[in-house]
Amino acid sequence: MKKFFAVLIKTVLILVLILAAGWYAFGSDGPFYDQGQQLYAMLQDKLGGVKENDINASAEPEVEPTVEEQPEEEELSPEDLTTSIVFTGDVELSEHVQSKYDAGGISGVTSPDIQGLMQNADFTMINNEFCFSERGQQAPDKEYTFRVNPSYVSILNDLGVDIAGLANNHVLDYGHDALTDTFTTLKDAGIDYTGAGNSLEEASQLIVKTDAKGRTYGFLACSHVIPVASWNVLNSQPGEFCFYDETDLIKAVEAADSQVDYLFVMVHWGTEHTTELTDYQINDGHKMIDAGAEAVIGMHSHCLQPVEYYNGKPIFYSLGNFIFNPTIKSGCGGAVEFTVDENDAVTYRIVPIFASDACTSVDPEGYSYVESISTNVAVDENGIISPK
């Protein structure tokens, strides 16, 4: 028995010496540390050992992933999904208008009902019947020329104007520099423009707007009334998009029709101070509708002209003036409000106006007048138009 314990003690001592030598040789400070790590890795591979990370991972309790709750999207109301667009007659910020604005702000030049009409619309487009500039030479042999200090673009901002049509017979009254200043002034004020540019492509640019429902609206402007051929962008730049030959205009309408849900074309045409239409107004108006326009909105006559329904679409041959002289008589100006509701039902409302002391107001007597000069359109007591 003693012999057995003596052998056992010797064996334990030998094992302790071996372990101590191994600890020294293969420990972190030992001479064979790197070889030991390689050997350990080989043993792990052969024996299918479990990695330390796997052991730690398996020891950790499983945690259910946290799912962040997303806020529910607010449901849009029928009012949110209803879009209104306003088009006005000629806007010329004359000295009378500027004086009233200086004295009383936007309420000096427009009544509360007009302000509400324009400011509450989703999009508003005017015919910009002047240039914004302090430069340029006055056009020779022209009875009326209109130029406005760029600071008065604040009037358009105050009214909520989104788009300015520049195709008319006054935007180049003071030449190319003044027209370039007009581009800059409108752009800096956040107002889109169409109908004039540095090339045909720019002048015929389609302005596109999108509403809360995702419906798209396109806007073009073109003129059949310029005093000299050099105002046409095809002849001199910058210039205007013109349609004495309607080919380019019809091409633009056809191209735009495929890009938007509703296309509106603002045109300067016809004869001043008469409700009588020219043959080309009727012919070209019909061609624009056939090419895809939702509506044609005319200007230039300084008075209201007939409204016509053609193939189910309206042509407003002229809206006359809107903001212009100190006085605008009944029957000489107006605006149009287009509305499409949440179910895509479309309505048009004519808004006749008058002005006194350079302040534009709604003319309630004008609804019956519009119906009286139109052949196939009925106008109710609120100005809603319908074919008859």
VMD Tcl script that draws the C-alpha trace (Angstrom):
set ca {
  {0.00 0.00 0.00}
  {2.84 2.43 0.86}
  {4.44 1.58 -2.45}
  {1.17 2.47 -4.22}
  {0.91 5.87 -2.60}
  {4.58 6.57 -3.34}
  {3.95 5.88 -7.07}
  {0.78 8.00 -7.01}
  {2.57 10.96 -5.44}
  {5.37 10.72 -8.00}
  {2.82 10.64 -10.85}
  {1.00 13.72 -9.53}
  {4.27 15.60 -9.15}
  {5.26 14.71 -12.72}
  {1.85 15.93 -14.04}
  {2.19 19.16 -12.07}
  {5.66 19.72 -13.53}
  {4.36 19.01 -17.06}
  {1.43 21.41 -16.62}
  {3.69 24.10 -15.18}
  {6.11 23.70 -18.07}
  {3.22 23.86 -20.57}
  {1.78 26.92 -18.86}
  {5.17 28.60 -19.10}
  {5.85 27.52 -22.72}
  {2.41 28.15 -24.20}
  {1.12 30.92 -21.92}
  {0.55 34.47 -23.17}
  {4.14 35.37 -22.24}
  {5.68 32.01 -23.19}
  {8.06 31.33 -26.10}
  {5.61 28.95 -27.83}
  {2.38 30.98 -27.43}
  {1.73 31.35 -31.19}
  {2.32 27.64 -31.88}
  {0.02 26.78 -29.01}
  {-2.78 28.87 -30.44}
  {-2.41 27.18 -33.83}
  {-2.46 23.74 -32.19}
  {-5.56 24.70 -30.18}
  {-7.33 25.84 -33.32}
  {-6.49 22.55 -35.09}
  {-7.85 20.57 -32.16}
  {-11.02 22.64 -32.19}
  {-11.56 21.89 -35.88}
  {-10.93 18.15 -35.51}
  {-13.00 17.70 -32.39}
  {-15.83 19.99 -33.50}
  {-15.29 22.20 -30.53}
  {-17.70 24.99 -29.71}
  {-16.39 28.50 -30.16}
  {-16.33 30.77 -27.18}
  {-18.66 33.21 -28.87}
  {-21.14 30.40 -29.54}
  {-21.01 29.38 -25.91}
  {-21.62 32.92 -24.76}
  {-24.39 33.34 -27.28}
  {-26.12 30.13 -26.29}
  {-25.98 31.19 -22.67}
  {-27.82 34.40 -23.37}
  {-31.62 34.29 -23.16}
  {-33.49 34.84 -26.41}
  {-35.04 38.29 -26.68}
  {-38.09 38.95 -28.81}
  {-37.33 41.68 -31.43}
  {-39.02 44.98 -30.74}
  {-41.30 46.14 -33.55}
  {-41.64 49.90 -33.66}
  {-45.24 50.91 -34.15}
  {-45.72 53.16 -37.18}
  {-48.09 56.09 -36.80}
  {-51.26 55.66 -38.81}
  {-51.49 57.88 -41.87}
  {-54.08 60.56 -41.46}
  {-57.02 59.91 -43.74}
  {-57.63 62.73 -46.19}
  {-61.07 64.31 -46.16}
  {-63.16 65.01 -49.28}
  {-62.14 68.66 -48.92}
  {-58.46 67.67 -48.93}
  {-59.04 65.68 -52.12}
  {-60.87 68.54 -53.87}
  {-58.70 70.80 -56.01}
  {-59.49 74.30 -57.27}
  {-57.60 76.26 -59.90}
  {-58.25 79.94 -60.67}
  {-57.48 81.72 -63.94}
  {-57.77 85.49 -64.14}
  {-58.08 88.02 -66.92}
  {-55.36 90.55 -67.75}
  {-53.28 91.81 -64.81}
  {-51.46 95.12 -65.28}
  {-50.06 96.73 -62.15}
  {-50.64 100.30 -63.25}
  {-49.53 103.36 -61.27}
  {-53.07 103.59 -59.87}
  {-52.84 100.02 -58.61}
  {-49.37 100.59 -57.16}
  {-50.55 103.71 -55.33}
  {-53.52 101.88 -53.79}
  {-51.25 98.99 -52.79}
  {-48.73 101.32 -51.19}
  {-51.51 102.90 -49.14}
  {-53.54 99.86 -48.15}
  {-51.69 96.69 -49.04}
  {-53.45 93.93 -50.92}
  {-56.81 95.06 -49.52}
  {-56.30 98.32 -51.36}
  {-56.43 96.60 -54.74}
  {-58.68 93.56 -54.19}
  {-61.79 92.98 -52.10}
  {-61.95 90.19 -49.48}
  {-63.97 87.93 -51.79}
  {-61.36 88.25 -54.55}
  {-58.55 87.61 -52.08}
  {-60.34 84.52 -50.83}
  {-60.93 83.26 -54.37}
  {-57.24 83.46 -55.28}
  {-55.57 82.67 -51.97}
  {-57.74 79.64 -51.23}
  {-57.19 78.10 -54.65}
  {-54.68 75.29 -54.88}
  {-53.19 76.91 -57.97}
  {-53.72 80.37 -59.50}
  {-52.65 81.52 -62.97}
  {-52.72 85.07 -64.31}
  {-51.95 86.76 -67.60}
  {-48.95 88.98 -66.73}
  {-49.70 91.91 -69.06}
  {-46.44 93.86 -68.45}
  {-42.73 93.43 -67.77}
  {-41.05 93.53 -64.35}
  {-38.00 95.75 -64.86}
  {-36.34 99.12 -64.53}
  {-34.32 98.62 -67.70}
  {-34.94 98.72 -71.43}
  {-36.06 101.05 -74.17}
  {-39.74 101.76 -74.75}
  {-41.13 100.12 -77.87}
  {-41.44 102.75 -80.63}
  {-44.79 103.67 -82.16}
  {-46.74 101.88 -79.44}
  {-49.54 103.80 -77.76}
  {-49.52 101.85 -74.47}
  {-46.43 100.36 -72.87}
  {-46.36 98.73 -69.45}
  {-43.34 98.33 -67.17}
  {-43.45 97.73 -63.39}
  {-40.79 97.96 -60.70}
  {-39.86 94.37 -59.69}
  {-40.60 95.13 -56.03}
  {-44.32 95.02 -56.85}
  {-44.13 91.29 -57.48}
  {-45.22 91.19 -53.83}
  {-48.75 91.92 -55.08}
  {-48.74 88.61 -56.93}
  {-47.34 86.82 -53.88}
  {-49.98 88.38 -51.64}
  {-52.69 87.09 -53.97}
  {-51.25 83.57 -54.04}
  {-50.29 83.59 -57.72}
  {-48.49 80.38 -58.73}
  {-48.15 80.74 -62.51}
  {-47.78 83.73 -64.83}
  {-48.64 83.53 -68.51}
  {-46.24 85.77 -70.46}
  {-47.62 85.36 -73.97}
  {-49.24 88.72 -74.75}
  {-48.73 92.03 -76.53}
  {-47.03 93.91 -73.65}
  {-44.41 91.70 -72.00}
  {-41.76 92.90 -74.49}
  {-42.75 96.59 -74.32}
  {-39.24 97.42 -73.06}
  {-37.20 94.87 -74.98}
  {-35.14 91.81 -74.24}
  {-33.44 93.06 -71.08}
  {-36.76 93.88 -69.45}
  {-38.17 90.48 -70.40}
  {-35.10 88.80 -68.91}
  {-35.65 90.81 -65.73}
  {-39.23 89.55 -65.71}
  {-38.02 85.94 -65.80}
  {-35.66 86.64 -62.89}
  {-38.24 88.52 -60.83}
  {-40.87 85.79 -61.14}
  {-38.38 83.01 -60.47}
  {-37.04 84.75 -57.36}
  {-40.63 85.21 -56.14}
  {-41.35 81.49 -56.53}
  {-43.77 82.01 -59.43}
  {-43.60 79.70 -62.45}
  {-44.02 81.20 -65.90}
  {-44.72 79.98 -69.40}
  {-45.37 81.59 -72.80}
  {-41.99 83.30 -73.18}
  {-38.38 82.19 -72.96}
  {-34.94 82.08 -74.52}
  {-35.94 79.43 -77.04}
  {-39.08 77.82 -78.43}
  {-38.56 74.96 -75.98}
  {-38.49 77.35 -73.02}
  {-41.33 79.54 -74.25}
  {-43.60 76.53 -74.79}
  {-42.61 74.95 -71.47}
  {-45.37 72.94 -69.82}
  {-45.87 73.84 -66.17}
  {-47.04 70.78 -64.21}
  {-48.70 70.79 -60.78}
  {-49.84 67.81 -58.66}
  {-52.60 67.71 -56.05}
  {-53.08 65.70 -52.84}
  {-54.74 62.85 -54.75}
  {-51.88 62.64 -57.25}
  {-53.80 64.16 -60.16}
  {-51.65 66.25 -62.49}
  {-52.41 69.59 -64.14}
  {-50.59 71.19 -67.06}
  {-50.43 74.85 -68.08}
  {-49.40 76.44 -71.40}
  {-49.58 80.02 -72.70}
  {-49.43 81.28 -76.29}
  {-50.17 84.51 -78.18}
  {-51.75 85.41 -81.51}
  {-51.31 89.13 -80.78}
  {-47.86 90.74 -80.99}
  {-47.06 94.17 -82.49}
  {-44.03 93.09 -84.53}
  {-42.76 89.75 -85.80}
  {-39.52 90.04 -83.81}
  {-41.45 89.35 -80.58}
  {-41.95 85.77 -81.79}
  {-39.34 83.55 -80.12}
  {-38.68 81.90 -83.49}
  {-37.41 85.23 -84.82}
  {-35.61 86.76 -81.84}
  {-34.66 85.63 -78.33}
  {-35.85 85.94 -75.69}
  {-39.31 86.00 -77.16}
  {-42.85 84.68 -77.01}
  {-44.57 81.45 -77.94}
  {-46.88 82.50 -80.81}
  {-49.46 80.73 -82.96}
  {-50.10 82.76 -86.11}
  {-49.34 79.34 -87.55}
  {-50.93 77.06 -84.97}
  {-48.73 74.05 -85.84}
  {-46.31 74.44 -82.92}
  {-49.13 75.13 -80.48}
  {-51.13 72.06 -81.49}
  {-47.98 69.93 -81.24}
  {-47.35 71.31 -77.75}
  {-50.93 70.58 -76.70}
  {-50.77 67.03 -78.05}
  {-47.45 66.38 -76.32}
  {-48.68 67.86 -73.03}
  {-51.93 65.88 -73.09}
  {-50.01 62.63 -72.62}
  {-48.14 64.00 -69.59}
  {-50.98 65.32 -67.41}
  {-54.55 64.53 -66.40}
  {-55.91 68.02 -67.07}
  {-54.38 70.49 -69.53}
  {-55.19 74.22 -69.62}
  {-54.16 76.54 -72.43}
  {-54.10 80.32 -71.88}
  {-54.17 82.28 -75.14}
  {-53.95 85.93 -76.12}
  {-56.09 86.47 -79.21}
  {-59.08 88.15 -80.83}
  {-60.09 91.79 -81.19}
  {-60.18 94.40 -78.44}
  {-63.39 95.90 -77.02}
  {-65.88 93.59 -78.69}
  {-67.80 90.44 -77.87}
  {-67.61 89.37 -81.52}
  {-65.29 86.46 -82.14}
  {-62.88 86.13 -85.03}
  {-63.01 83.04 -87.21}
  {-59.57 81.90 -86.10}
  {-60.55 82.04 -82.42}
  {-63.30 79.51 -83.01}
  {-61.23 77.34 -85.35}
  {-58.10 77.28 -83.18}
  {-60.10 76.93 -79.97}
  {-61.73 73.79 -81.35}
  {-58.36 72.44 -82.52}
  {-56.88 72.86 -79.03}
  {-59.76 70.95 -77.47}
  {-59.45 68.22 -80.11}
  {-55.71 68.01 -79.39}
  {-56.33 67.33 -75.71}
  {-56.94 70.59 -73.83}
  {-59.29 70.37 -70.85}
  {-60.14 74.06 -71.28}
  {-59.03 77.09 -73.28}
  {-58.81 80.41 -71.42}
  {-58.62 83.52 -73.62}
  {-57.45 87.09 -73.00}
  {-56.81 90.40 -74.78}
  {-60.24 91.89 -75.58}
  {-60.45 93.99 -72.34}
  {-64.02 92.75 -72.04}
  {-65.77 89.46 -71.44}
  {-66.41 87.37 -74.55}
  {-68.68 84.33 -74.98}
  {-68.15 80.96 -73.34}
  {-68.65 77.89 -75.52}
  {-68.87 74.20 -74.74}
  {-67.22 72.21 -77.51}
  {-67.07 68.41 -77.33}
  {-67.86 68.65 -73.62}
  {-65.03 71.08 -72.83}
  {-65.29 74.85 -72.22}
  {-63.66 77.63 -74.20}
  {-63.61 80.97 -72.40}
  {-62.94 83.20 -75.36}
  {-61.87 86.14 -73.18}
  {-61.85 86.97 -69.49}
  {-61.13 90.63 -70.23}
  {-59.36 92.60 -67.47}
  {-58.86 91.63 -63.85}
  {-56.48 94.15 -62.25}
  {-55.81 97.02 -64.61}
  {-57.16 100.56 -64.71}
  {-58.77 102.52 -61.86}
  {-62.14 101.50 -63.27}
  {-63.22 98.20 -64.83}
  {-66.86 98.32 -65.87}
  {-69.35 95.50 -65.40}
  {-69.00 93.05 -68.27}
  {-65.34 93.93 -68.85}
  {-63.51 91.40 -66.74}
  {-63.53 88.19 -64.79}
  {-61.91 84.98 -63.62}
  {-62.65 81.26 -63.90}
  {-62.54 78.71 -61.10}
  {-62.02 75.06 -62.05}
  {-62.86 72.49 -59.36}
  {-62.44 68.72 -59.35}
  {-63.74 66.83 -56.31}
  {-62.64 63.61 -54.62}
  {-64.64 61.59 -57.18}
  {-63.08 63.47 -60.13}
  {-66.28 65.37 -60.90}
  {-65.39 68.65 -62.62}
  {-67.17 72.01 -62.38}
  {-66.37 75.45 -63.79}
  {-67.47 78.73 -62.28}
  {-67.26 82.09 -64.01}
  {-66.50 84.99 -61.66}
  {-67.35 88.36 -63.26}
  {-65.62 91.37 -61.69}
  {-65.67 95.14 -61.68}
  {-63.16 97.64 -60.30}
  {-63.63 100.99 -58.63}
  {-60.74 103.18 -57.50}
  {-58.35 100.43 -58.69}
  {-59.90 97.83 -56.35}
  {-61.25 94.64 -57.95}
  {-64.45 93.05 -56.58}
  {-66.89 90.31 -57.61}
  {-69.70 91.57 -59.84}
  {-72.90 89.69 -58.92}
  {-74.73 91.22 -61.87}
  {-72.30 89.67 -64.33}
  {-73.53 86.05 -64.29}
  {-76.59 86.70 -66.40}
  {-74.52 88.84 -68.75}
  {-72.12 85.99 -69.50}
  {-75.05 83.71 -70.32}
  {-76.59 86.39 -72.54}
  {-73.51 86.64 -74.77}
  {-72.93 82.86 -74.94}
  {-74.82 80.55 -77.27}
  {-74.72 77.10 -75.66}
  {-73.87 77.79 -72.01}
  {-76.09 78.27 -68.97}
  {-74.83 80.19 -65.93}
  {-76.52 79.78 -62.55}
  {-76.78 82.31 -59.71}
  {-73.39 81.17 -58.35}
  {-71.63 81.36 -61.68}
  {-71.53 77.59 -62.29}
  {-71.59 76.99 -66.02}
  {-73.12 74.04 -67.86}
  {-73.87 73.21 -71.49}
  {-77.35 73.79 -72.77}
}
mol new
graphics top color blue
foreach p $ca { graphics top sphere $p radius 0.5 }
foreach p [lrange $ca 0 end-1] q [lrange $ca 1 end] { graphics top cylinder $p $q radius 0.2 }
display resetview
